[in-house]
Amino acid sequence: MPVRFQLNGILIEESEVPPSMTVLDYLRESEGLKGTKEGCAEGDCGACTIAVQLPQGNVEAVNSCLMLVPQLDGLSVTTVEGLSQPDSPLHPVQRAFVDNHAAQCGFCTPGFVMALFAFEQSGEAATAETVHEAIAGNLCRCTGYRPIVDAAMSVDCVPEKHVPPALEHSSHYTDGDEDFFAPTTLTELVKLRLEHPNAYVYAGGTDLGMRASKDRESYGRVISTSHVSELKRVEQSDGSVTLGAAVTYTDALPVLDEIAPSFAELVRRIGSRQIRNLGTIGGNVCNASPIGDTPPCLIALNAVMIVHGPKGQREIPAEEFFIDYRKTALNPDEILEALRIPLPQPDMLFRAYKISKRFDQDISAVVGAFALEVEDGMVKSARVAFGGMAATPARANACENALIGKPWVFETAIAAGTAISGDFTPLTDFRASEDYRMRVASNLLRRLYHDSDENDFVTEVMSL
């Protein structure tokens, strides 16, 4: 079946490009739309930013270098060329860039324009904080960010209320020896996984997509999870929140803001808005990277992984899900269906910290997550987890033992930080040395204590 989508208002039915072709290459090579640029080919620079409108009407900025053409099925795509025609007035975002002198060499400008177009279409109020977040995934090396921010703040644009027409879904797209499967039910997904054990299970593609964008690999067979309704659910019961494995970071943020604001703030530092609109927490978990951002939080919050296979459903505690370097407890014929996070108790102290060289758009050196129950000044229970300290994300048992049953005072935090040396022997790599990682992990206990003291003032290095 062909892939059907709208491109700048024109219906496209595509059946003659490889499934592993990136949207960026398709736009430039097949459609001749050169305004979408390739800078980094890994979703860091934002030069390839386009806007996609989902079937329900939301407009989101995404990195076209990380998307495969079949992922466009059912979407409405806008590139910078689609904002205005040569003989028509500029779009308000484009006009704002001109009026505020927000372009110099111009290479990055279309990406900035599209990121801000999607931001304006979202209806969010333009503040210093929201504009910063909207363009954090776009890099400029010559103009300087002040005129770009000024342009964003000056736009007077009413979001367009337009829902794209419903298009017939393509559940199987093939070209030559490549296949892209897009099942819509969990039953179909499990069946395809069983029939094609060597196929790539593809969620947002923000990691796996680089094999096509940077390495120019062909995937052979891909099974997409993006259209499986059971994997897109966000449900809250009396005692827990369930996030489907294909829920994007963006769609998970509202509920995380409600139940664990510190977790939500960490998620906002994962990549950029373009990345978060594609990437999924389930994908981050199944990637099983020792420096993945979300696993330590899930372990500290005592989350459970719900997996599904031919024999049905089973549950795995988050701390038991990661069994070796980039290896999970999933059987070859199983997929991650959802994550269930118990609702934190009102008296729980939960904090998550990401340590990286840059605030935005950087990979972690250390991630620490802490969930403490403090009653009458005493630590009743503690769950502490770290990423970047071992081959897998893991709990810090010695640290926890140094906390439980002790008064929650600064001296206890120092002792618990010292105890971490009994939990981990981190490696030295190009991100951080063993000594740095150990010192940072220990110091995070001090940070946790200061953050928990309402009378203590913590100075933030970065202020928006």
C-alpha positions as CSV (number, residue, x, y, z in Angstrom):
1,M,0.0,0.0,0.0
2,P,1.3,3.5,-0.7
3,V,2.2,6.0,2.0
4,R,-0.4,8.8,2.0
5,F,0.2,12.3,3.4
6,Q,-0.3,15.9,2.6
7,L,2.8,18.0,1.7
8,N,2.3,21.8,1.8
9,G,-1.4,21.2,1.1
10,I,-1.0,18.7,-1.7
11,L,-2.0,15.0,-1.3
12,I,0.9,12.7,-1.9
13,E,0.6,8.9,-2.5
14,E,4.1,7.6,-2.4
15,S,5.0,4.0,-3.4
16,E,8.4,4.2,-5.1
17,V,10.9,5.2,-2.4
18,P,12.8,2.8,-0.1
19,P,11.2,2.5,3.4
20,S,14.6,3.5,4.9
21,M,14.7,6.8,3.1
22,T,14.7,9.7,5.5
23,V,12.1,12.5,5.1
24,L,14.9,15.0,4.7
25,D,16.3,13.1,1.7
26,Y,12.8,12.7,0.3
27,L,12.0,16.4,0.5
28,R,15.3,17.5,-1.0
29,E,15.8,14.8,-3.6
30,S,12.3,13.7,-4.6
31,E,10.4,16.9,-4.1
32,G,13.1,19.5,-4.7
33,L,12.3,21.3,-1.5
34,K,15.8,22.6,-0.6
35,G,14.8,24.8,2.2
36,T,15.0,21.9,4.6
37,K,18.7,21.5,5.3
38,E,21.0,18.8,6.5
39,G,23.4,19.9,9.2
40,C,24.2,17.2,11.7
41,A,22.1,14.3,10.6
42,E,21.4,13.3,14.2
43,G,18.7,15.8,15.4
44,D,21.0,18.2,17.2
45,C,21.2,21.3,14.9
46,G,17.5,21.8,13.9
47,A,18.3,22.8,10.3
48,C,16.1,20.0,9.0
49,T,13.1,21.0,11.1
50,I,9.6,20.6,9.5
51,A,6.1,20.9,11.0
52,V,3.8,17.9,11.0
53,Q,0.1,18.1,11.8
54,L,-1.2,15.0,13.5
55,P,-4.6,13.5,12.6
56,Q,-6.2,15.1,15.7
57,G,-4.9,18.5,14.6
58,N,-1.9,19.2,16.7
59,V,1.1,20.8,14.9
60,E,4.5,19.7,16.0
61,A,8.1,20.5,15.0
62,V,10.2,17.4,14.2
63,N,13.6,16.6,12.8
64,S,13.1,15.3,9.2
65,C,16.6,13.8,9.2
66,L,15.4,11.2,11.8
67,M,12.0,10.3,10.3
68,L,11.5,7.7,7.7
69,V,9.1,8.4,4.8
70,P,6.6,5.7,5.9
71,Q,6.3,7.6,9.3
72,L,4.5,10.4,7.4
73,D,1.5,8.2,6.7
74,G,-1.6,10.1,7.6
75,L,0.1,13.3,8.5
76,S,0.0,16.8,7.0
77,V,3.6,18.1,6.4
78,T,4.6,21.7,6.1
79,T,8.1,22.9,5.0
80,V,9.4,26.4,4.9
81,E,8.3,26.6,1.2
82,G,4.7,26.0,2.3
83,L,4.4,29.0,4.6
84,S,4.1,31.5,1.7
85,Q,4.3,31.6,-2.1
86,P,6.7,33.8,-4.0
87,D,3.9,36.2,-5.1
88,S,2.2,36.4,-1.7
89,P,3.0,38.1,1.6
90,L,5.4,36.5,4.0
91,H,4.1,34.4,6.8
92,P,4.1,36.4,10.1
93,V,7.0,34.3,11.4
94,Q,9.0,34.9,8.3
95,R,8.2,38.6,8.4
96,A,9.3,38.8,12.1
97,F,12.7,37.4,11.1
98,V,13.1,40.0,8.4
99,D,12.0,42.9,10.7
100,N,14.3,41.8,13.5
101,H,17.3,41.1,11.3
102,A,17.3,37.5,12.6
103,A,19.3,36.0,9.8
104,Q,22.8,36.2,8.6
105,C,24.2,33.4,6.4
106,G,20.7,31.9,6.3
107,F,21.6,28.2,6.5
108,C,19.8,27.6,9.8
109,T,17.0,30.1,9.3
110,P,14.4,27.8,7.7
111,G,14.8,25.4,10.7
112,F,14.3,28.2,13.2
113,V,11.3,29.5,11.2
114,M,9.6,26.1,11.2
115,A,10.3,25.5,14.9
116,L,8.7,28.8,15.7
117,F,5.9,28.2,13.2
118,A,5.0,25.0,15.1
119,F,5.3,26.9,18.4
120,E,2.9,29.6,17.3
121,Q,0.5,27.0,16.0
122,S,0.5,25.4,19.4
123,G,-1.1,28.5,20.9
124,E,1.4,28.7,23.7
125,A,2.1,32.2,25.1
126,A,5.5,33.5,24.0
127,T,7.6,34.0,27.1
128,A,11.4,33.9,27.6
129,E,11.0,30.3,28.9
130,T,8.7,28.9,26.3
131,V,10.6,30.5,23.4
132,H,13.9,29.1,24.8
133,E,12.3,25.7,24.9
134,A,10.9,26.0,21.4
135,I,14.3,26.8,19.8
136,A,16.6,24.9,22.1
137,G,16.9,22.3,19.3
138,N,18.1,24.8,16.7
139,L,21.7,26.0,16.5
140,C,22.9,29.3,14.9
141,R,26.6,30.0,14.5
142,C,26.6,33.5,13.1
143,T,23.4,35.6,13.8
144,G,23.3,35.4,17.5
145,Y,20.2,34.4,19.4
146,R,19.0,37.7,20.6
147,P,17.4,38.9,17.3
148,I,15.9,35.4,16.8
149,V,14.3,35.5,20.3
150,D,13.1,39.1,19.5
151,A,11.5,37.8,16.3
152,A,9.8,35.0,18.2
153,M,8.5,37.4,20.9
154,S,7.2,39.9,18.3
155,V,5.1,37.4,16.2
156,D,1.4,38.1,16.3
157,C,0.0,35.0,14.7
158,V,-3.4,33.3,15.3
159,P,-3.2,29.5,15.2
160,E,-4.9,28.0,12.2
161,K,-7.8,25.8,13.2
162,H,-7.4,23.1,10.6
163,V,-7.7,19.4,10.9
164,P,-6.2,17.4,8.0
165,P,-8.5,15.0,6.1
166,A,-8.5,11.4,7.3
167,L,-6.4,9.3,5.0
168,E,-6.5,5.5,4.6
169,H,-3.8,4.0,6.8
170,S,-0.9,2.0,5.1
171,S,-0.2,-1.0,7.4
172,H,2.5,-2.4,5.1
173,Y,4.8,-0.5,2.8
174,T,7.3,-2.3,0.8
175,D,9.9,-1.5,-1.8
176,G,12.3,-4.1,-3.2
177,D,13.6,-6.2,-0.2
178,E,12.6,-3.6,2.4
179,D,9.4,-3.7,4.4
180,F,7.8,-1.2,6.8
181,F,5.0,-2.7,8.9
182,A,2.7,-0.3,10.8
183,P,0.2,-2.4,12.8
184,T,-2.7,-0.7,14.6
185,T,-3.3,-3.3,17.4
186,L,-1.2,-5.0,20.0
187,T,-2.3,-8.4,18.6
188,E,-1.0,-7.5,15.2
189,L,2.3,-6.2,16.6
190,V,3.0,-9.3,18.6
191,K,2.1,-11.5,15.6
192,L,4.5,-9.5,13.4
193,R,7.3,-9.7,16.0
194,L,6.9,-13.5,16.1
195,E,6.9,-13.7,12.3
196,H,9.9,-11.4,11.8
197,P,12.2,-11.9,14.8
198,N,15.1,-10.0,13.1
199,A,13.0,-6.9,12.2
200,Y,13.7,-3.6,14.0
201,V,11.0,-2.5,16.4
202,Y,10.8,1.2,15.6
203,A,9.2,3.7,18.0
204,G,10.1,7.3,17.4
205,G,13.4,6.6,15.7
206,T,15.4,9.3,17.5
207,D,18.2,6.8,18.1
208,L,17.7,4.0,15.5
209,G,16.9,6.7,12.9
210,M,20.6,7.7,12.8
211,R,21.5,4.4,11.1
212,A,19.7,5.8,8.1
213,S,20.6,9.5,8.4
214,K,24.3,9.1,9.3
215,D,25.3,5.6,8.4
216,R,23.1,5.3,5.3
217,E,22.0,1.8,6.3
218,S,19.0,0.0,5.0
219,Y,16.9,-1.6,7.7
220,G,15.5,-4.5,5.8
221,R,12.4,-5.0,7.9
222,V,10.9,-2.5,10.3
223,I,7.9,-2.9,12.6
224,S,6.6,0.5,13.7
225,T,4.8,0.9,17.1
226,S,3.5,4.4,16.3
227,H,-0.1,3.4,15.3
228,V,-0.7,0.8,18.0
229,S,-3.5,2.2,20.1
230,E,-2.7,0.1,23.2
231,L,0.8,1.5,23.2
232,K,-0.4,5.1,23.0
233,R,-2.5,5.2,26.1
234,V,-2.1,7.5,29.1
235,E,-4.2,6.3,32.0
236,Q,-4.4,7.3,35.6
237,S,-6.0,5.1,38.3
238,D,-6.3,5.6,42.0
239,G,-2.8,4.3,42.7
240,S,-0.8,4.6,39.5
241,V,-0.2,6.1,36.1
242,T,0.2,3.9,33.0
243,L,2.1,5.2,30.0
244,G,2.0,3.2,26.8
245,A,5.4,2.4,25.4
246,A,4.8,4.5,22.3
247,V,3.7,7.6,24.2
248,T,6.0,10.4,23.2
249,Y,7.9,12.5,25.7
250,T,5.8,15.4,24.8
251,D,2.5,13.5,25.5
252,A,3.9,12.1,28.7
253,L,4.9,15.5,30.1
254,P,1.4,16.7,31.4
255,V,1.0,13.7,33.6
256,L,4.6,13.7,34.8
257,D,4.2,17.4,35.6
258,E,1.3,16.3,37.9
259,I,2.8,13.3,39.6
260,A,6.5,13.9,39.6
261,P,7.5,17.5,38.5
262,S,11.2,16.8,38.9
263,F,10.9,13.8,36.5
264,A,9.1,16.1,34.1
265,E,11.9,18.7,34.3
266,L,14.5,16.0,33.5
267,V,12.4,14.9,30.5
268,R,12.4,18.5,29.2
269,R,16.1,18.3,29.0
270,I,16.0,15.2,26.7
271,G,17.1,16.4,23.3
272,S,15.0,19.2,22.0
273,R,11.3,19.8,21.4
274,Q,11.7,18.2,18.0
275,I,13.2,15.1,19.5
276,R,10.6,14.9,22.3
277,N,7.8,15.1,19.7
278,L,9.1,11.9,18.2
279,G,11.0,10.0,20.9
280,T,9.2,7.8,23.5
281,I,9.9,6.8,27.1
282,G,9.4,3.2,26.0
283,G,12.1,3.6,23.4
284,N,14.5,5.1,25.9
285,V,13.9,2.2,28.2
286,C,14.3,-0.5,25.6
287,N,17.5,1.1,24.3
288,A,18.9,0.1,27.7
289,S,21.7,2.6,27.6
290,P,23.6,3.0,30.9
291,I,23.2,6.7,30.5
292,G,19.6,6.8,29.5
293,D,17.8,9.6,31.2
294,T,14.5,8.0,32.3
295,P,15.5,4.5,33.7
296,P,16.9,5.8,37.0
297,C,13.7,7.8,37.6
298,L,11.5,4.7,36.9
299,I,13.6,2.6,39.2
300,A,13.5,5.1,42.0
301,L,9.7,5.4,41.6
302,N,9.3,1.6,41.7
303,A,7.8,1.5,38.2
304,V,6.8,-1.8,36.6
305,M,7.4,-2.7,32.9
306,I,4.4,-4.4,31.3
307,V,5.6,-6.7,28.5
308,H,3.6,-8.7,26.0
309,G,4.3,-11.7,23.9
310,P,2.7,-14.8,22.4
311,K,2.1,-16.2,25.9
312,G,0.4,-13.1,27.1
313,Q,1.3,-10.4,29.5
314,R,3.8,-10.3,32.3
315,E,5.3,-7.6,34.6
316,I,8.9,-6.9,35.4
317,P,10.0,-4.4,38.1
318,A,12.1,-1.6,36.5
319,E,15.1,-2.5,38.6
320,E,15.1,-6.0,37.1
321,F,14.5,-4.9,33.5
322,F,18.1,-4.0,32.7
323,I,20.3,-7.1,32.9
324,D,23.5,-6.2,31.1
325,Y,25.0,-3.5,28.9
326,R,22.2,-2.5,26.5
327,K,20.4,-5.8,27.3
328,T,16.9,-6.1,28.8
329,A,14.8,-8.9,30.3
330,L,12.6,-8.9,27.2
331,N,12.4,-12.3,25.5
332,P,13.1,-12.2,21.7
333,D,9.3,-12.5,20.9
334,E,8.2,-9.9,23.4
335,I,7.6,-6.2,23.2
336,L,7.3,-3.5,25.9
337,E,3.6,-2.6,26.1
338,A,3.5,0.0,28.9
339,L,5.1,1.4,32.0
340,R,3.1,1.6,35.3
341,I,4.3,4.2,37.8
342,P,2.9,4.2,41.3
343,L,1.7,7.6,42.4
344,P,4.2,9.1,44.8
345,Q,2.8,9.6,48.4
346,P,2.2,13.2,49.5
347,D,5.1,13.0,51.9
348,M,7.6,11.6,49.4
349,L,10.7,13.6,48.5
350,F,11.5,12.9,44.9
351,R,14.2,14.6,42.8
352,A,15.9,13.7,39.6
353,Y,19.2,15.3,38.4
354,K,20.9,15.2,35.0
355,I,24.6,16.1,34.9
356,S,25.9,16.9,31.4
357,K,28.3,19.4,29.9
358,R,25.6,21.5,28.3
359,F,22.2,22.2,29.8
360,D,20.3,21.6,26.5
361,Q,20.9,19.0,23.8
362,D,23.4,16.9,25.6
363,I,23.9,13.3,26.7
364,S,24.2,12.6,30.4
365,A,27.4,11.8,32.2
366,V,25.4,10.9,35.4
367,V,21.7,10.8,36.2
368,G,20.6,10.4,39.8
369,A,17.0,9.8,41.0
370,F,16.0,9.8,44.7
371,A,12.7,8.9,46.3
372,L,12.7,9.3,50.1
373,E,9.9,9.1,52.6
374,V,10.7,11.3,55.6
375,E,8.5,11.1,58.6
376,D,9.0,13.2,61.8
377,G,12.5,14.1,60.6
378,M,13.5,10.4,60.0
379,V,14.1,8.7,56.7
380,K,11.5,5.9,56.7
381,S,12.3,4.5,53.2
382,A,14.6,5.3,50.3
383,R,15.0,4.3,46.7
384,V,18.1,5.7,45.0
385,A,19.1,4.9,41.4
386,F,21.8,6.1,39.1
387,G,22.6,6.0,35.4
388,G,26.2,6.4,34.1
389,M,27.7,4.7,37.1
390,A,27.7,1.1,35.8
391,A,26.9,-1.0,32.7
392,T,23.2,-0.7,33.5
393,P,21.0,1.8,35.4
394,A,20.9,0.4,38.9
395,R,19.9,1.0,42.5
396,A,22.4,2.2,45.1
397,N,21.8,-0.2,47.9
398,A,24.6,0.9,50.2
399,C,23.5,4.5,49.8
400,E,19.9,3.6,50.6
401,N,21.0,1.7,53.8
402,A,23.0,4.8,54.9
403,L,19.7,6.8,54.7
404,I,17.0,4.5,56.1
405,G,16.4,4.9,59.8
406,K,18.6,8.0,60.0
407,P,17.6,11.6,60.7
408,W,17.3,13.6,57.5
409,V,20.1,16.1,58.3
410,F,23.1,17.3,56.3
411,E,25.4,14.8,58.0
412,T,23.2,11.9,56.8
413,A,23.3,13.2,53.2
414,I,27.1,13.3,53.4
415,A,27.3,9.8,54.8
416,A,25.0,8.5,52.2
417,G,27.0,10.1,49.4
418,T,30.2,8.5,50.7
419,A,28.4,5.1,50.8
420,I,27.9,5.2,47.0
421,S,31.5,4.0,46.6
422,G,30.3,0.7,47.9
423,D,27.6,0.5,45.1
424,F,29.5,1.5,41.9
425,T,32.9,1.5,40.2
426,P,32.2,3.7,37.2
427,L,34.2,3.8,34.0
428,T,36.2,6.6,32.6
429,D,35.2,7.6,29.0
430,F,35.1,10.7,26.9
431,R,32.1,12.0,28.8
432,A,33.5,11.8,32.3
433,S,36.2,10.2,34.4
434,E,35.6,7.6,37.1
435,D,36.6,10.2,39.8
436,Y,34.3,12.8,38.4
437,R,31.3,10.5,38.2
438,M,31.9,9.3,41.8
439,R,32.3,12.8,43.1
440,V,29.2,14.1,41.3
441,A,27.0,11.1,42.4
442,S,28.1,11.8,46.0
443,N,27.5,15.5,45.8
444,L,24.0,14.9,44.5
445,L,23.0,13.7,48.0
446,R,24.0,17.2,49.3
447,R,22.0,18.8,46.5
448,L,19.0,16.7,47.5
449,Y,19.3,17.8,51.1
450,H,19.5,21.5,50.1
451,D,16.6,21.2,47.7
452,S,14.5,19.6,50.5
453,D,15.1,22.5,52.9
454,E,12.6,25.2,52.3
455,N,14.8,27.7,54.2
456,D,17.8,26.9,52.0
457,F,18.5,28.9,48.9
458,V,20.0,27.0,46.0
459,T,21.7,29.1,43.3
460,E,21.0,27.9,39.8
461,V,23.8,28.3,37.3
462,M,21.4,28.8,34.5
463,S,18.5,31.2,34.7
464,L,16.0,31.7,31.9
